Amino acid sequence: MELEPVPDERPRVLELLRQYGWNATSFQVLQPGFHYWFDPAGDACVAYVDTGGAWVAAGAPIASEERLPHVAGAFQAAAREAGRRVCFFATEPRFTERVPMEALPVGEQPVWDPTHWHEVVRGSRSLREQLRRARSRGVEVREVPAAVLEDPAHPTRQAVERLQARWLASRRMAPMGFLVQLRPYTFARERRAFAAEVDGTVVGFLAVSPVYAREGWFLQDLLRDPEAPNGTAESLVDAAMRAAAAEGRRYVTLGLAPLSGPVRPWLRLARACGRPLFDFEGLRAFKAKFRPDTWVPIHVAYPAPGRGLAAVYDSLRAFARGSLVRFGVATVLRRPRLLVNALAVLLVPWTALLALPFTRRWFPSTAVQWGWVLFDIGLCVGFFSLVRRWRDGLATAMGVLTAADACLTFVQAATYNAALARGVVDWVVITAAVLAPASASALLFSARDLRLPVR
């Protein structure tokens, strides 16, 4: 028995977007992975991701402004029937001022009227210098027709795909889903695209998405080859701004600068702690260099007071494609030096504890105790050496040694330490002593085998 094919609802969504697509992120809901809830009246919909615990809506409902409160309420009722929480991520003030929900600021996005772009360039010496540098290095920007992007065999499309692969490999974090998927060829005829080239080689690319209800553009996917000349990204933005101005458009945005602006203290702490994985301040500084006309606050909206943390958690799961643990592991494997540095730093206090007199009871003899101390000192030296300069051979040796550490620790725990355990704390320590080196070994081998760029 053949299953009926699932109908593609995106053409229906596209028609609604052409009428009511007001949010900067509205066009992204045509990317794969979204579900669509349609209002019974047929004149509105909400695009969302189901994380298993919540329906996370991508921005405000796609509806007329006066219908926003009704549609948001009906969507919330449908989610409640399905046993799901609700939040709306990346909402702008138009939504938060009309719909009775809590709103937590999660960043801000820059906005320009491109008809004033020539004044921005004239008033920014640093921007003019970046554009001059790019020109002096032979960077030329041209618009790429949609037909080229739709043809997988076209040389330009293939060059952009190679650039995309290099750009993704240079990122600190694993690829995300939800509103930041990198799919510049989806509905290419509705979009615009620009390529930066040096002697015919593509070194930069910009995909532009429409913001229909504002007759504006979202400069969405901005890719730059790691070896591209300085000023390549600025040249792409400049070309898009000039094209928008030539068409008489009055709205352009570069999208969300996450955790920037007046966010809550605990989100500022998250911004500081997340700096090794994502340069929040650098991204905002890059967007600010183009001197936007204004910065618009972006919120995650949710119906129940006091549920801000849950709304942020649900949103993160949407971006992580459902599993924060899987996303975290994938991110760690992209940065072996970060992993190794953490292992080295954590091993220092652990080795010091092993050497203290009060830990003597956990070892069959003093010789065994100091054998473990010397072994862990050797691991520390190896890890810090890897941090300084990554070598696959040394990574393999460290993986073997940490695997041996796990095996020997398990043997000692089973034959000696288990009988000494007197409570939960003792068992936690024993378990950690076995699992920590085993996990480190697995991660080291995975990072080596994936052949990821070492940063």
C-alpha positions in Angstrom: 0.0 0.0 0.0 1.5 3.3 -1.0 1.3 6.3 1.4 -0.2 9.5 0.1 2.5 12.1 -0.4 2.4 14.9 2.2 1.3 18.1 0.5 3.8 21.0 0.4 2.1 23.8 2.4 4.8 26.3 1.6 3.1 27.8 -1.6 0.1 28.6 0.6 2.4 30.2 3.2 4.2 32.2 0.5 0.9 33.7 -0.6 0.2 34.8 3.0 3.8 36.1 3.3 3.3 38.3 0.2 0.3 39.9 1.9 1.4 40.0 5.6 5.1 39.1 5.8 6.1 42.0 8.1 8.7 40.5 10.4 12.3 40.7 9.2 12.5 36.9 9.7 9.2 36.1 8.0 10.7 34.7 4.8 12.8 32.1 6.7 9.7 30.1 7.6 9.8 28.7 4.0 12.9 26.7 5.0 12.6 23.0 5.7 11.7 21.8 9.2 8.8 24.1 10.0 5.2 23.1 10.8 2.4 25.5 9.9 -0.8 26.2 11.9 -3.4 27.9 9.8 -6.2 29.9 11.3 -9.6 28.5 10.4 -10.5 31.7 8.6 -7.7 30.9 6.2 -6.2 34.4 6.3 -3.3 33.8 8.7 -0.8 31.2 9.8 1.9 30.6 12.4 5.2 28.8 11.4 6.7 26.9 14.3 9.1 24.1 15.4 7.8 21.4 17.7 10.6 20.6 20.2 8.6 17.9 21.9 7.8 20.1 24.9 6.9 23.3 23.1 5.7 24.9 19.9 8.3 27.7 19.2 6.9 30.1 16.7 9.2 31.8 14.2 8.4 35.5 14.9 4.9 36.9 14.9 2.0 35.2 13.2 1.7 35.9 9.5 -1.4 38.0 9.7 -2.8 41.5 9.4 -1.8 43.7 12.3 -5.4 43.9 13.7 -5.6 40.1 13.7 -2.4 39.5 15.6 -4.0 39.1 19.1 -6.7 36.7 17.9 -4.3 34.5 15.8 -1.8 34.4 18.6 -4.5 33.3 21.1 -5.9 30.7 18.8 -2.4 29.2 18.2 -1.8 29.1 21.9 -5.1 27.2 22.4 -4.1 24.7 19.7 -0.7 24.2 21.4 -2.4 23.7 24.8 -4.6 21.0 23.2 -1.5 19.3 21.9 0.1 19.4 25.4 2.7 21.9 24.4 4.0 25.2 25.8 4.2 28.2 23.5 6.6 31.0 22.8 7.2 33.4 19.9 10.9 34.0 19.1 12.2 37.1 17.3 9.1 39.3 17.8 9.3 43.0 17.2 7.6 45.8 19.1 4.5 45.8 16.8 3.7 42.3 18.2 4.6 42.8 21.8 2.7 46.1 22.0 -0.5 44.5 20.7 -0.6 41.0 22.1 -1.0 40.5 25.9 2.1 38.4 26.5 5.3 38.7 28.5 8.2 39.8 26.4 11.9 39.1 27.2 14.5 41.1 25.2 17.0 38.7 23.5 18.9 41.2 21.4 18.3 43.9 18.8 18.6 44.3 15.0 19.9 47.2 13.0 17.6 48.9 10.4 18.5 51.3 7.5 16.6 53.4 5.0 18.8 52.5 2.0 18.0 55.7 0.2 20.3 57.4 2.7 23.1 54.8 2.2 25.4 57.2 0.3 25.4 59.5 3.3 26.4 56.6 5.5 29.4 55.8 3.3 30.4 59.5 3.0 30.3 59.9 6.7 32.3 56.7 7.6 36.0 56.9 6.9 36.6 53.3 8.1 33.9 51.9 5.8 35.2 53.8 2.8 38.7 52.4 3.6 37.4 48.9 3.7 35.7 49.3 0.4 38.9 50.8 -1.1 41.0 47.9 0.2 38.6 45.4 -1.4 38.7 47.3 -4.8 42.5 47.5 -4.6 42.7 43.7 -4.2 40.5 43.1 -7.2 37.2 42.4 -5.4 34.2 42.8 -7.8 30.6 42.3 -6.8 27.9 41.2 -9.2 24.3 40.1 -8.8 23.7 36.4 -9.4 20.5 35.5 -11.3 18.0 33.1 -9.7 18.3 30.7 -12.6 22.0 30.3 -11.8 21.3 29.4 -8.1 18.6 27.0 -9.1 21.0 25.0 -11.4 23.2 22.7 -9.3 25.5 22.1 -12.3 26.2 25.8 -12.9 29.8 26.7 -12.1 28.8 29.7 -10.0 26.4 27.7 -8.0 29.1 25.1 -7.4 31.6 27.8 -6.4 29.0 29.2 -3.9 28.5 25.7 -2.5 32.3 25.3 -2.0 32.4 28.7 -0.3 29.5 27.7 1.9 31.4 24.5 3.0 34.5 26.5 3.8 32.5 29.1 5.7 30.7 26.5 7.8 33.9 24.7 8.6 35.3 28.0 9.9 32.4 28.5 12.4 33.0 27.8 16.1 29.5 26.3 16.6 27.8 23.4 14.9 25.2 24.3 12.2 21.9 25.4 13.7 18.3 25.1 12.5 15.1 27.1 13.0 15.7 30.7 11.8 19.4 30.5 10.9 19.5 27.6 8.4 22.0 28.2 5.6 19.9 27.4 2.5 20.4 30.3 0.1 18.8 28.5 -2.9 15.4 28.0 -1.3 12.7 29.9 -3.3 15.6 31.6 -5.2 13.2 33.5 -7.6 11.7 35.3 -4.6 15.2 36.4 -3.4 18.2 38.4 -4.6 21.8 37.3 -4.4 25.3 38.9 -4.8 28.7 37.3 -5.3 32.1 38.9 -4.6 34.8 37.6 -6.9 38.6 38.0 -7.3 39.8 37.1 -10.8 36.7 35.0 -11.3 36.9 33.1 -8.0 34.0 33.5 -5.6 35.3 34.8 -2.3 32.0 36.1 -0.8 28.3 35.7 -1.2 25.2 37.5 0.1 21.6 36.1 -0.1 18.8 38.6 0.4 15.3 37.7 1.6 12.3 39.8 1.0 10.3 41.5 3.7 7.1 41.8 1.7 4.8 43.9 3.8 7.6 46.5 4.2 8.8 46.3 0.7 12.2 45.7 2.2 15.1 43.4 2.3 16.8 41.2 5.0 20.5 40.8 4.2 20.3 37.2 5.5 23.2 35.0 4.5 26.5 36.8 4.4 29.4 34.5 3.6 33.1 35.4 3.4 35.9 33.0 2.5 38.4 32.9 5.4 41.1 33.9 2.9 39.1 36.7 1.2 40.6 40.2 1.0 39.6 42.7 3.7 36.5 44.6 2.8 34.8 41.7 1.0 31.8 41.6 3.4 31.5 45.3 3.3 31.5 45.3 -0.5 28.6 42.9 -0.5 26.6 44.9 1.9 27.4 48.1 -0.1 26.2 46.5 -3.3 23.0 45.3 -1.7 22.3 48.7 -0.2 22.8 50.5 -3.5 20.6 48.0 -5.3 17.8 48.5 -2.6 18.1 52.3 -2.9 18.0 52.1 -6.7 14.7 50.2 -6.4 13.3 52.8 -4.0 13.1 50.4 -1.0 12.9 52.0 2.4 13.7 49.1 4.8 16.8 47.0 5.0 18.1 45.0 8.0 21.1 42.7 8.8 19.0 40.8 11.3 19.4 40.0 15.0 22.5 40.7 17.0 21.8 38.2 19.8 22.1 39.2 23.5 23.0 42.8 22.6 21.2 45.9 23.9 19.3 46.0 27.2 19.0 42.3 28.0 18.6 40.8 31.5 21.6 40.3 33.8 21.5 36.5 33.4 21.5 36.9 29.6 24.5 39.2 29.9 26.2 36.5 31.9 25.3 33.9 29.2 26.8 36.3 26.6 30.1 36.5 28.6 30.3 32.7 29.2 29.5 31.9 25.6 32.2 34.1 24.2 34.5 31.2 23.3 31.8 29.7 21.1 30.2 32.8 19.7 31.5 36.4 19.3 28.3 38.2 20.3 30.1 41.6 20.7 32.0 41.2 17.5 28.8 40.5 15.5 27.1 43.6 16.9 30.3 45.7 16.2 30.3 44.4 12.6 26.7 45.5 12.1 27.2 48.7 13.9 30.1 49.7 11.6 27.4 50.3 8.9 25.8 53.0 11.0 22.2 51.9 11.1 19.4 54.4 11.4 18.1 52.6 14.5 18.3 49.5 16.5 15.0 47.6 17.0 14.6 45.4 20.2 13.9 41.8 19.5 12.0 39.6 22.0 10.9 36.2 22.9 7.2 36.4 23.8 5.4 33.9 26.1 2.0 33.8 27.7 2.7 32.9 31.3 4.5 35.3 33.7 7.7 34.0 35.2 8.3 31.6 32.3 11.1 33.5 30.6 13.8 30.9 31.3 11.6 28.2 29.9 10.9 30.2 26.8 14.7 30.7 26.2 15.3 27.0 26.8 12.6 26.1 24.3 14.0 28.6 21.8 17.5 27.1 22.2 16.1 23.6 21.6 14.5 24.9 18.4 17.9 26.3 17.2 19.7 23.1 18.2 17.3 21.0 16.2 15.8 19.4 19.3 18.8 18.2 21.4 21.0 20.6 23.2 23.3 17.7 24.3 23.8 16.5 20.7 24.4 20.1 19.6 26.9 20.7 22.4 28.9 17.6 21.5 28.9 18.5 17.9 30.1 22.0 18.7 32.9 20.7 21.0 34.1 18.4 18.3 34.5 21.4 16.0 37.0 22.9 18.3 39.4 20.2 19.6 41.7 22.8 21.2 38.8 24.1 23.3 38.1 20.5 24.4 41.7 19.7 25.1 42.3 23.0 27.0 39.3 22.2 29.2 40.6 18.7 29.9 44.1 20.1 30.7 42.7 22.8 33.1 40.4 20.3 34.9 43.2 17.7 35.2 45.4 20.1 37.2 43.2 20.3 40.4 42.3 16.6 40.0 46.0 15.7 40.0 46.7 18.0 43.0 43.9 16.2 44.9 45.3 12.8 44.2 48.6 13.9 45.7 47.1 15.1 49.0 47.6 12.8 52.1 43.8 12.5 52.8 43.3 10.7 49.5 45.7 7.9 50.5 42.9 5.6 51.6 41.7 5.3 48.0 44.8 3.6 46.8 46.2 0.1 47.5 49.6 1.6 48.3 51.6 4.8 48.3 53.4 3.6 45.2 50.1 3.3 43.4 49.0 6.7 44.5 52.1 8.4 43.2 52.0 6.3 40.1 48.6 7.8 39.3 49.9 11.3 40.2 52.8 11.0 37.8 50.6 9.5 35.1 48.2 12.4 35.3 51.1 14.9 35.3 52.1 13.3 32.0 48.6 13.7 30.6 48.6 17.4 31.6 51.8 17.9 29.7 50.4 16.2 26.7 47.1 18.1 26.7 48.8 21.5 27.1 51.2 20.5 24.3 48.1 19.8 22.1 46.6 23.2 23.0 49.8 24.9 21.8 50.0 22.9 18.5 47.6 20.3 17.3 49.1 17.1 16.0 47.0 14.1 14.9 49.7 11.7 16.2 49.8 13.2 19.6 46.0 13.3 19.7 45.9 9.6 19.0 48.5 8.9 21.7 46.5 11.0 24.2 43.3 9.2 23.2 45.0 5.8 23.8 46.4 7.0 27.2 43.0 8.3 28.4 41.4 5.1 27.3 44.0 3.2 29.3 43.3 5.5 32.3 39.6 4.7 32.1 40.3 0.9 32.0 42.8 0.9 34.8 40.6 3.2 37.0 37.7 0.8 36.4 39.8 -2.2 37.4 41.0 -0.4 40.6 37.4 0.8 41.4 36.0 -2.7 41.0 38.7 -4.5 43.0 39.5 -2.0 45.6 37.5 1.3 45.8 34.0 -0.2 45.7 34.5 -1.9 49.1 35.5 1.5 50.6 32.5 3.5 49.3 30.3 4.6 52.2 27.8 7.0 50.5 26.5 8.8 47.5 29.4 11.2 47.4 31.9 8.4 47.2 30.1 6.7 44.4 29.8 9.9 42.5 33.6 10.4 42.7 34.3 6.8 41.6 31.9 7.1 38.7 33.4 10.4 37.6 36.9 9.0 37.8 35.9 6.2 35.4 33.7 8.1 33.0 35.8 11.3 32.7 38.8 9.7 30.9 36.5 7.4 28.9 34.6 10.4 27.6 37.8 12.4 27.0 39.2 9.4 24.9 36.0 9.1 22.8 35.9 12.9 22.1 39.6 13.0 21.2 39.2 10.2 18.7 36.1 11.7 17.3 37.7 15.1 16.8 40.7 13.5 15.1 38.6 11.3 12.8 36.2 14.1 11.7 39.3 16.0 10.4 37.7 19.3 11.5 39.7 22.5 11.3 41.7 23.0 14.5 41.1 26.4 16.1 
